[in-house]
Amino acid sequence: MTRPAPTDHSEFHARYVNLVPETDLLSAMRAQAAVTQAALLAFADRPDHRYAPGKWSVRQVLGHMADTERIFGYRALSVARGDAAPLPSVEQDGWMANSDFASSSLEDLLAGFQAVRTGNLSLLSGFTPAAWERRGVASGHTVTVRAQAYMLLGHERAHLEILREKYS
């Protein structure tokens, strides 16, 4: 699979696409599972750790990752199926204010994230070459299914990098 072009996604989302150098995207997504699990379980003894006041806890970061996995997966599905309706933006802080990730264990949140990823892998594996190239609108910007899939993995890697750099 070829990498998404800059015209396949918003400038904001380029930071996620750029974290995925692989061209065998589905294999990279499968391989990422063990990396993500190890990185998050390193915080098993401190899931409510925040690197600064007002910042998200480790649990909240993982909950946000799962929410975003769902959103990006839905966007990929909608665009792949040719839905012409523009897909809305998501205000992550508003979503976080209405979540209750603190009531779930880190292990349960991780299992939920992995379940959504498994579902997205199944979904993406069934797309035709034409579906990967379809364009739609999400958050007011043109996006291809291919770019949306790269964003799935890039978003995960971006948050693991933040956990490694700021939370450890």
MDAnalysis code that builds the backbone (N, CA, C; Angstrom):
import MDAnalysis as mda
import numpy as np

u = mda.Universe.empty(504, n_residues=168, atom_resindex=np.repeat(np.arange(168), 3), trajectory=True)
u.add_TopologyAttr("name", ["N", "CA", "C"] * 168)
u.add_TopologyAttr("resid", np.arange(1, 169))
u.add_TopologyAttr("resname", ["MET", "THR", "ARG", "PRO", "ALA", "PRO", "THR", "ASP", "HIS", "SER", "GLU", "PHE", "HIS", "ALA", "ARG", "TYR", "VAL", "ASN", "LEU", "VAL", "PRO", "GLU", "THR", "ASP", "LEU", "LEU", "SER", "ALA", "MET", "ARG", "ALA", "GLN", "ALA", "ALA", "VAL", "THR", "GLN", "ALA", "ALA", "LEU", "LEU", "ALA", "PHE", "ALA", "ASP", "ARG", "PRO", "ASP", "HIS", "ARG", "TYR", "ALA", "PRO", "GLY", "LYS", "TRP", "SER", "VAL", "ARG", "GLN", "VAL", "LEU", "GLY", "HIS", "MET", "ALA", "ASP", "THR", "GLU", "ARG", "ILE", "PHE", "GLY", "TYR", "ARG", "ALA", "LEU", "SER", "VAL", "ALA", "ARG", "GLY", "ASP", "ALA", "ALA", "PRO", "LEU", "PRO", "SER", "VAL", "GLU", "GLN", "ASP", "GLY", "TRP", "MET", "ALA", "ASN", "SER", "ASP", "PHE", "ALA", "SER", "SER", "SER", "LEU", "GLU", "ASP", "LEU", "LEU", "ALA", "GLY", "PHE", "GLN", "ALA", "VAL", "ARG", "THR", "GLY", "ASN", "LEU", "SER", "LEU", "LEU", "SER", "GLY", "PHE", "THR", "PRO", "ALA", "ALA", "TRP", "GLU", "ARG", "ARG", "GLY", "VAL", "ALA", "SER", "GLY", "HIS", "THR", "VAL", "THR", "VAL", "ARG", "ALA", "GLN", "ALA", "TYR", "MET", "LEU", "LEU", "GLY", "HIS", "GLU", "ARG", "ALA", "HIS", "LEU", "GLU", "ILE", "LEU", "ARG", "GLU", "LYS", "TYR", "SER"])
u.atoms.positions = np.array([
    [0.846, -1.171, 0.000],
    [0.000, 0.000, 0.000],
    [0.896, 1.240, 0.000],
    [0.530, 2.194, -0.788],
    [1.314, 3.433, -0.808],
    [0.907, 4.317, 0.365],
    [1.830, 5.133, 0.788],
    [1.563, 6.058, 1.890],
    [0.595, 7.141, 1.431],
    [-0.181, 7.677, 2.335],
    [-1.086, 8.763, 1.967],
    [-0.310, 10.008, 1.527],
    [-0.866, 10.700, 0.573],
    [-0.295, 11.974, 0.125],
    [-0.775, 13.075, 1.061],
    [-0.075, 14.203, 1.104],
    [-0.523, 15.319, 1.949],
    [-1.945, 15.791, 1.636],
    [-2.404, 15.568, 0.421],
    [-3.772, 15.967, 0.054],
    [-4.828, 14.957, 0.513],
    [-4.383, 13.856, 1.134],
    [-5.299, 12.805, 1.596],
    [-5.780, 13.022, 3.031],
    [-5.312, 14.073, 3.694],
    [-5.662, 14.319, 5.087],
    [-5.378, 15.774, 5.437],
    [-5.834, 16.185, 6.592],
    [-5.592, 17.557, 7.039],
    [-4.141, 17.729, 7.480],
    [-3.717, 18.956, 7.530],
    [-2.372, 19.257, 8.020],
    [-2.222, 18.822, 9.484],
    [-3.270, 19.002, 10.267],
    [-3.256, 18.592, 11.671],
    [-2.965, 17.097, 11.798],
    [-3.579, 16.291, 10.958],
    [-3.424, 14.837, 11.052],
    [-2.129, 14.322, 10.422],
    [-1.381, 15.190, 9.751],
    [-0.099, 14.778, 9.170],
    [0.839, 14.252, 10.245],
    [0.746, 14.803, 11.455],
    [1.641, 14.349, 12.519],
    [1.415, 12.880, 12.840],
    [0.196, 12.387, 12.694],
    [-0.077, 10.969, 12.929],
    [0.398, 10.121, 11.755],
    [0.093, 10.549, 10.559],
    [0.517, 9.811, 9.365],
    [2.040, 9.700, 9.341],
    [2.732, 10.762, 9.728],
    [4.196, 10.775, 9.692],
    [4.834, 9.824, 10.699],
    [4.078, 9.357, 11.675],
    [4.608, 8.396, 12.646],
    [4.522, 6.954, 12.161],
    [4.059, 6.787, 10.923],
    [3.899, 5.442, 10.356],
    [4.703, 5.347, 9.060],
    [5.960, 4.913, 9.148],
    [6.768, 4.795, 7.939],
    [6.463, 3.528, 7.128],
    [5.813, 2.559, 7.769],
    [5.547, 1.282, 7.113],
    [4.563, 1.438, 5.951],
    [4.717, 0.576, 4.959],
    [3.737, 0.509, 3.876],
    [2.821, -0.702, 4.036],
    [3.246, -1.699, 4.804],
    [2.366, -2.825, 5.127],
    [1.639, -2.447, 6.416],
    [0.642, -1.624, 6.257],
    [-0.039, -1.005, 7.388],
    [-0.699, -2.028, 8.310],
    [-1.393, -2.980, 7.748],
    [-2.114, -3.934, 8.591],
    [-1.158, -4.772, 9.431],
    [-0.035, -5.168, 8.855],
    [0.971, -5.903, 9.641],
    [1.546, -5.016, 10.744],
    [1.772, -3.770, 10.438],
    [2.291, -2.833, 11.443],
    [1.287, -2.653, 12.576],
    [0.010, -2.585, 12.237],
    [-1.020, -2.450, 13.269],
    [-1.068, -3.689, 14.158],
    [-0.939, -4.861, 13.562],
    [-0.937, -6.098, 14.355],
    [0.286, -6.146, 15.282],
    [1.437, -5.774, 14.760],
    [2.674, -5.812, 15.542],
    [2.657, -4.791, 16.680],
    [1.928, -3.720, 16.507],
    [1.877, -2.664, 17.514],
    [1.200, -3.131, 18.802],
    [0.367, -4.140, 18.730],
    [-0.405, -4.582, 19.901],
    [0.484, -4.900, 21.095],
    [1.547, -5.645, 20.883],
    [2.431, -6.023, 21.990],
    [3.164, -4.808, 22.547],
    [3.543, -3.894, 21.679],
    [4.242, -2.672, 22.101],
    [3.320, -1.829, 22.983],
    [2.095, -1.669, 22.534],
    [1.129, -0.859, 23.273],
    [0.803, -1.492, 24.616],
    [0.589, -2.785, 24.623],
    [0.284, -3.476, 25.872],
    [1.412, -3.296, 26.879],
    [2.638, -3.523, 26.455],
    [3.784, -3.391, 27.367],
    [3.920, -1.955, 27.871],
    [3.746, -0.994, 26.992],
    [3.892, 0.412, 27.384],
    [2.849, 0.810, 28.417],
    [1.629, 0.363, 28.237],
    [0.563, 0.746, 29.163],
    [0.616, -0.034, 30.465],
    [0.936, -1.305, 30.391],
    [1.007, -2.097, 31.613],
    [2.186, -1.680, 32.500],
    [3.121, -0.935, 31.948],
    [4.203, -0.379, 32.762],
    [3.655, 0.611, 33.792],
    [2.428, 1.082, 33.582],
    [1.778, 2.010, 34.507],
    [0.723, 1.322, 35.374],
    [0.725, -0.008, 35.407],
    [-0.303, -0.760, 36.136],
    [-0.354, -0.382, 37.614],
    [0.780, -0.008, 38.187],
    [0.809, 0.357, 39.603],
    [0.484, 1.831, 39.842],
    [0.292, 2.579, 38.772],
    [-0.034, 4.010, 38.913],
    [-0.904, 4.500, 37.748],
    [-2.067, 3.896, 37.555],
    [-2.912, 4.256, 36.417],
    [-3.512, 5.657, 36.489],
    [-3.468, 6.264, 37.685],
    [-4.015, 7.611, 37.824],
    [-2.930, 8.685, 37.791],
    [-1.718, 8.265, 37.455],
    [-0.594, 9.210, 37.362],
    [-0.855, 10.250, 36.278],
    [-0.542, 11.485, 36.602],
    [-0.596, 12.611, 35.657],
    [0.776, 13.266, 35.701],
    [1.278, 13.697, 34.569],
    [2.605, 14.298, 34.583],
    [2.573, 15.752, 35.043],
    [1.378, 16.336, 35.119],
    [1.237, 17.707, 35.616],
    [-0.225, 17.907, 36.019],
    [-0.476, 18.845, 36.920],
    [-1.869, 19.124, 37.303],
    [-2.706, 19.506, 36.076],
    [-3.919, 18.973, 36.026],
    [-4.814, 19.290, 34.924],
    [-4.610, 18.438, 33.679],
    [-3.561, 17.641, 33.646],
    [-3.314, 16.760, 32.497],
    [-4.054, 15.444, 32.727],
    [-4.268, 14.703, 31.656],
    [-4.991, 13.444, 31.747],
    [-4.184, 12.407, 32.509],
    [-4.897, 11.531, 33.201],
    [-4.250, 10.391, 33.844],
    [-3.919, 9.345, 32.769],
    [-3.113, 8.367, 33.154],
    [-2.791, 7.284, 32.219],
    [-4.076, 6.592, 31.767],
    [-4.992, 6.353, 32.693],
    [-6.281, 5.743, 32.324],
    [-7.017, 6.599, 31.298],
    [-7.026, 7.891, 31.518],
    [-7.716, 8.786, 30.586],
    [-7.052, 8.794, 29.217],
    [-5.736, 8.741, 29.188],
    [-5.036, 8.673, 27.896],
    [-5.478, 7.421, 27.149],
    [-5.502, 6.296, 27.838],
    [-5.911, 5.044, 27.206],
    [-7.378, 5.099, 26.775],
    [-8.242, 5.659, 27.604],
    [-9.642, 5.817, 27.216],
    [-9.787, 6.691, 25.980],
    [-9.014, 7.768, 25.934],
    [-9.010, 8.643, 24.758],
    [-8.520, 7.884, 23.523],
    [-7.493, 7.070, 23.684],
    [-6.994, 6.274, 22.557],
    [-8.092, 5.362, 22.026],
    [-8.847, 4.741, 22.914],
    [-9.935, 3.843, 22.491],
    [-11.047, 4.634, 21.805],
    [-11.413, 5.777, 22.371],
    [-12.435, 6.615, 21.730],
    [-12.008, 7.011, 20.325],
    [-10.765, 7.437, 20.190],
    [-10.267, 7.879, 18.886],
    [-10.188, 6.715, 17.908],
    [-9.832, 5.545, 18.393],
    [-9.818, 4.345, 17.550],
    [-11.214, 4.092, 16.983],
    [-12.224, 4.259, 17.809],
    [-13.613, 4.086, 17.356],
    [-13.988, 5.137, 16.312],
    [-13.635, 6.380, 16.596],
    [-13.983, 7.481, 15.690],
    [-13.289, 7.306, 14.352],
    [-11.987, 7.088, 14.358],
    [-11.243, 6.951, 13.105],
    [-11.710, 5.721, 12.328],
    [-12.035, 4.640, 13.035],
    [-12.552, 3.449, 12.370],
    [-13.893, 3.722, 11.701],
    [-14.763, 4.435, 12.401],
    [-16.066, 4.784, 11.822],
    [-15.888, 5.689, 10.602],
    [-14.969, 6.617, 10.698],
    [-14.720, 7.492, 9.546],
    [-14.229, 6.678, 8.345],
    [-13.322, 5.745, 8.591],
    [-12.836, 4.902, 7.499],
    [-13.984, 4.111, 6.884],
    [-14.839, 3.544, 7.705],
    [-15.986, 2.784, 7.219],
    [-16.922, 3.668, 6.401],
    [-17.267, 4.822, 6.929],
    [-18.191, 5.723, 6.237],
    [-17.669, 6.129, 4.869],
    [-16.421, 6.512, 4.819],
    [-15.834, 6.944, 3.549],
    [-15.699, 5.756, 2.598],
    [-15.280, 4.613, 3.104],
    [-15.128, 3.422, 2.259],
    [-16.446, 3.017, 1.614],
    [-17.538, 3.210, 2.339],
    [-18.854, 2.834, 1.821],
    [-19.478, 3.922, 0.942],
    [-18.738, 5.003, 0.745],
    [-19.211, 6.045, -0.163],
    [-20.201, 7.022, 0.437],
    [-20.293, 7.068, 1.751],
    [-21.194, 8.011, 2.403],
    [-20.673, 9.423, 2.159],
    [-21.465, 10.245, 1.523],
    [-21.046, 11.599, 1.167],
    [-21.266, 12.610, 2.281],
    [-21.927, 12.218, 3.367],
    [-22.186, 13.156, 4.459],
    [-20.884, 13.538, 5.150],
    [-20.659, 14.820, 5.372],
    [-19.459, 15.234, 6.109],
    [-19.506, 14.691, 7.540],
    [-18.385, 14.217, 8.007],
    [-18.286, 13.660, 9.361],
    [-17.812, 14.757, 10.313],
    [-18.428, 14.854, 11.481],
    [-18.135, 15.975, 12.379],
    [-16.771, 15.885, 13.057],
    [-16.340, 17.031, 13.546],
    [-15.147, 17.096, 14.385],
    [-15.481, 16.535, 15.750],
    [-14.460, 16.240, 16.504],
    [-14.629, 15.750, 17.866],
    [-13.829, 16.661, 18.782],
    [-14.468, 17.123, 19.823],
    [-13.802, 17.959, 20.826],
    [-13.374, 17.038, 21.964],
    [-12.113, 16.661, 21.950],
    [-11.629, 15.636, 22.881],
    [-11.795, 16.040, 24.345],
    [-11.646, 17.290, 24.684],
    [-11.788, 17.683, 26.081],
    [-13.236, 17.578, 26.544],
    [-14.164, 17.874, 25.651],
    [-15.578, 17.691, 25.975],
    [-15.909, 16.230, 26.190],
    [-15.362, 15.386, 25.338],
    [-15.581, 13.950, 25.501],
    [-14.999, 13.482, 26.834],
    [-13.801, 13.957, 27.151],
    [-13.143, 13.532, 28.386],
    [-13.964, 13.969, 29.601],
    [-14.536, 15.161, 29.539],
    [-15.334, 15.668, 30.653],
    [-16.565, 14.801, 30.899],
    [-16.993, 14.081, 29.886],
    [-18.182, 13.237, 30.005],
    [-17.851, 11.748, 30.029],
    [-16.622, 11.428, 30.349],
    [-16.212, 10.023, 30.438],
    [-15.983, 9.654, 31.899],
    [-15.901, 8.376, 32.162],
    [-15.625, 7.899, 33.512],
    [-14.591, 6.783, 33.444],
    [-13.446, 7.082, 32.867],
    [-12.400, 6.070, 32.728],
    [-11.818, 5.662, 34.081],
    [-11.939, 6.528, 35.087],
    [-11.385, 6.222, 36.404],
    [-12.069, 5.036, 37.072],
    [-13.274, 4.700, 36.618],
    [-13.981, 3.570, 37.236],
    [-13.617, 2.229, 36.602],
    [-12.780, 2.252, 35.584],
    [-12.337, 1.013, 34.934],
    [-10.874, 0.767, 35.231],
    [-10.517, -0.496, 35.330],
    [-9.101, -0.816, 35.541],
    [-8.329, -0.552, 34.247],
    [-7.048, -0.343, 34.409],
    [-6.190, -0.146, 33.243],
    [-6.267, -1.371, 32.331],
    [-6.317, -2.551, 32.926],
    [-6.382, -3.786, 32.142],
    [-7.678, -3.869, 31.340],
    [-8.801, -3.458, 31.946],
    [-10.076, -3.468, 31.224],
    [-10.083, -2.440, 30.093],
    [-9.524, -1.270, 30.350],
    [-9.438, -0.246, 29.307],
    [-8.557, -0.727, 28.153],
    [-7.461, -1.388, 28.492],
    [-6.573, -1.925, 27.462],
    [-7.277, -3.004, 26.651],
    [-8.023, -3.871, 27.304],
    [-8.773, -4.910, 26.594],
    [-9.800, -4.272, 25.656],
    [-10.433, -3.205, 26.102],
    [-11.388, -2.501, 25.249],
    [-10.720, -1.891, 24.033],
    [-9.570, -1.264, 24.248],
    [-8.821, -0.693, 23.116],
    [-8.439, -1.795, 22.131],
    [-7.927, -2.897, 22.645],
    [-7.505, -3.996, 21.779],
    [-8.681, -4.598, 21.020],
    [-9.848, -4.650, 21.636],
    [-11.035, -5.178, 20.955],
    [-11.436, -4.276, 19.786],
    [-11.387, -2.980, 20.006],
    [-11.729, -2.048, 18.925],
    [-10.691, -2.154, 17.805],
    [-9.418, -2.272, 18.168],
    [-8.367, -2.408, 17.157],
    [-8.568, -3.682, 16.341],
    [-8.901, -4.774, 17.021],
    [-9.149, -6.034, 16.319],
    [-10.299, -5.875, 15.335],
    [-11.358, -5.206, 15.764],
    [-12.490, -4.944, 14.876],
    [-12.087, -4.082, 13.694],
    [-11.279, -3.069, 13.939],
    [-10.832, -2.211, 12.841],
    [-9.930, -2.969, 11.879],
    [-9.089, -3.843, 12.400],
    [-8.250, -4.656, 11.515],
    [-9.113, -5.544, 10.626],
    [-10.142, -6.133, 11.182],
    [-11.057, -6.950, 10.394],
    [-11.736, -6.105, 9.319],
    [-12.192, -4.942, 9.705],
    [-12.833, -4.026, 8.762],
    [-11.883, -3.645, 7.631],
    [-10.708, -3.172, 7.980],
    [-9.745, -2.704, 6.980],
    [-9.297, -3.836, 6.058],
    [-9.178, -5.031, 6.595],
    [-8.740, -6.173, 5.784],
    [-9.720, -6.496, 4.662],
    [-10.968, -6.097, 4.823],
    [-11.982, -6.395, 3.817],
    [-12.172, -5.315, 2.763],
    [-11.446, -4.215, 2.856],
    [-11.619, -3.146, 1.875],
    [-10.986, -3.509, 0.536],
    [-11.663, -3.139, -0.524],
    [-11.125, -3.323, -1.874],
    [-10.108, -2.226, -2.167],
    [-9.262, -2.409, -3.182],
    [-8.331, -1.330, -3.544],
    [-9.059, -0.005, -3.830],
    [-10.214, -0.066, -4.443],
    [-10.969, 1.163, -4.731],
    [-11.434, 1.838, -3.449],
    [-11.840, 1.039, -2.458],
    [-12.317, 1.606, -1.192],
    [-11.211, 2.385, -0.483],
    [-9.979, 1.872, -0.536],
    [-8.858, 2.547, 0.125],
    [-8.632, 3.956, -0.421],
    [-8.999, 4.178, -1.670],
    [-8.750, 5.476, -2.315],
    [-9.923, 6.446, -2.212],
    [-11.064, 5.988, -1.719],
    [-12.239, 6.869, -1.651],
    [-11.962, 8.058, -0.750],
    [-12.594, 9.166, -1.125],
    [-12.439, 10.412, -0.381],
    [-13.757, 10.818, 0.254],
    [-13.631, 11.384, 1.429],
    [-14.781, 11.936, 2.129],
    [-14.328, 13.180, 2.867],
    [-15.203, 13.680, 3.712],
    [-14.881, 14.867, 4.501],
    [-15.072, 14.534, 5.977],
    [-14.037, 14.796, 6.766],
    [-14.085, 14.613, 8.217],
    [-13.441, 15.835, 8.858],
    [-14.083, 16.383, 9.833],
    [-13.586, 17.583, 10.523],
    [-13.328, 18.725, 9.543],
    [-14.127, 18.780, 8.489],
    [-14.005, 19.867, 7.528],
    [-12.889, 19.725, 6.524],
    [-12.234, 18.561, 6.484],
    [-11.105, 18.341, 5.572],
    [-11.316, 17.060, 4.775],
    [-10.800, 17.062, 3.562],
    [-10.838, 15.863, 2.734],
    [-9.918, 14.809, 3.340],
    [-10.401, 13.572, 3.319],
    [-9.616, 12.466, 3.848],
    [-9.879, 11.227, 2.996],
    [-8.848, 10.416, 2.801],
    [-9.030, 9.122, 2.156],
    [-9.120, 8.043, 3.228],
    [-9.671, 6.921, 2.838],
    [-9.722, 5.773, 3.741],
    [-8.301, 5.378, 4.138],
    [-7.404, 5.370, 3.177],
    [-6.003, 4.998, 3.436],
    [-5.393, 5.909, 4.500],
    [-5.595, 7.216, 4.363],
    [-5.050, 8.153, 5.345],
    [-5.684, 7.933, 6.709],
    [-6.976, 7.675, 6.724],
    [-7.660, 7.455, 7.994],
    [-7.077, 6.233, 8.699],
    [-6.753, 5.201, 7.948],
    [-6.151, 4.001, 8.531],
    [-4.749, 4.297, 9.079],
    [-3.979, 5.079, 8.347],
    [-2.657, 5.467, 8.851],
    [-2.788, 6.293, 10.129],
    [-3.832, 7.113, 10.201],
    [-4.055, 7.924, 11.403],
    [-4.360, 7.044, 12.606],
    [-5.033, 5.920, 12.392],
    [-5.314, 4.995, 13.500],
    [-4.020, 4.606, 14.211],
    [-3.065, 4.139, 13.449],
    [-1.806, 3.686, 14.029],
    [-0.971, 4.867, 14.517],
    [-0.942, 5.945, 13.763],
    [-0.151, 7.107, 14.155],
    [-0.639, 7.747, 15.444],
    [-1.941, 7.801, 15.634],
    [-2.496, 8.368, 16.865],
    [-2.070, 7.522, 18.065],
    [-2.144, 6.225, 17.917],
    [-1.704, 5.318, 18.987],
    [-0.241, 5.575, 19.327],
    [0.601, 5.634, 18.307],
    [2.032, 5.851, 18.526],
    [2.305, 7.221, 19.140],
    [1.554, 8.225, 18.753],
    [1.743, 9.574, 19.308],
    [1.504, 9.564, 20.809],
    [0.457, 8.872, 21.250],
    [0.169, 8.851, 22.682],
    [1.136, 7.966, 23.457],
    [1.630, 6.927, 22.841],
    [2.659, 6.123, 23.516],
    [3.934, 6.943, 23.688],
    [4.233, 7.770, 22.702],
    [5.411, 8.638, 22.786],
    [5.242, 9.642, 23.938],
    [4.050, 10.207, 24.065],
    [3.778, 11.147, 25.159],
    [3.913, 10.437, 26.505],
    [3.365, 9.235, 26.602],
    [3.494, 8.476, 27.845],
    [4.962, 8.223, 28.178],
    [5.734, 7.858, 27.193],
    [7.158, 7.559, 27.394],
    [7.928, 8.819, 27.820],
    [7.659, 9.933, 27.155],
    [8.419, 11.154, 27.394],
    [7.981, 11.929, 28.631],
    [6.690, 11.959, 28.911],
    [6.195, 12.839, 29.970],
    [5.708, 12.122, 31.214],
    [5.290, 10.882, 31.100],
    [4.693, 10.188, 32.229],
    [5.689, 9.295, 32.963],
    [6.746, 8.886, 32.302],
    [7.712, 7.961, 32.921],
    [8.654, 8.666, 33.881],
])
